[in-house]
């Protein structure tokens, strides 16, 4: 595990308090959130299990994490910053229960 910033920890809590969750039409945003969370917490992508053929949502999340981890080579620190930005955007879109 990597050190998590206070802003990242707050964003994780805030993401749980959104008034609504992104729907399937907004799947890319939800997958980016997932990918940046996984990368930001220092989880090892190489140990992730590739989803099955018909696990579509899991495939999108897996591929988003793969892009962040292997293609873009985003550091955990940068992923935490991206995660915070995404949560702030989602709070504006979906509302937030403080």
Secondary structure as UniProt FT lines:
FT   HELIX           6..15
FT   TURN            16..17
FT   HELIX           24..26
FT   HELIX           27..40
FT   TURN            41..42
FT   HELIX           45..47
FT   TURN            53..54
FT   HELIX           56..66
FT   HELIX           67..71
FT   HELIX           76..94
//
